[in-house]
Every structure is written in C-alpha cells, then in structure tokens.
Amino acid sequence: MGNKNKTISFRVNEDAFEALQAIAEERDISLSAVFRDYVDQLVEHDGRVEVVPETELQARTGGAGDEEDVSFPPTVEVPKRFIREHERLELEAEHLREQLDEYKGYVNDLQDRLEDEEEEVLLLDELDDEDEDEPYQLG
C-alpha cells in the first residue's frame, strides 16, 4: 500500500492560466506546486478552505489599524519543546526501525540454519527401532 502520486487534469481559460503562472512566478515555485499547495490545504481542512483577497482578509481581522500585522499565509508559532519532542520521536523511530531490521536478519539467519540442519534431525521413531535390536543392560 504505497503512497502513489496521481495526476489530475482540467482546463482553465487563458486569463486564469496566465494569472496562475504569475502567482507561481511571484512565489518562485512551479505551477504544479501552486496546485499541490492548494490541494494540500483543501485536504488538511476537510474541504473548508476559502480563498479571499488580502484586503478582505485585513477587513475580517480588524483592518490595517491593528497592532498585529496579518501575514498571509497565516503562520503558527510552535514551542521549542514540541520540536525537540518531535525530533526525539523521529530518532527513536529510526532506532526502532534499525532494531526491527536487525531482528528480521536474525530470524532469517535462524530460518536458513534450520533449513540446513533439517537433514540432521533425528526422529524418535527411528531411535525406537534402533533400541529394539540392542537389549538394555542393567548394571
């Protein structure tokens, strides 16, 4: 179950296409990246993304008179402890993956050894047959 990329194709009019190209150039990214960013936002917010002009965004947040300068796209400040915890978990996950690979290698080695030694296995029935020929001696 890999995460395969899929291609989406649709048509836009020439004016919209040129506007999208200008957006991509302004942001110094490819036109595909513009769409991927938008799709990522749609998926992340369960389809509840509204595109509004910056002027309307400023009006919704109280206008330019606010002390806070509203930047777009909005940013979120993440505490350093969260980042450190995330990095710690990444390292732990990497360590666990290495251990898992080690254990898989060990199991494969044991299975190979078992396959090689299958011919050397003694069956109890065969031992019983050999013992019938020689009587036990009590001593």
Disulfide bonds with the S-S distance in Angstrom:
none
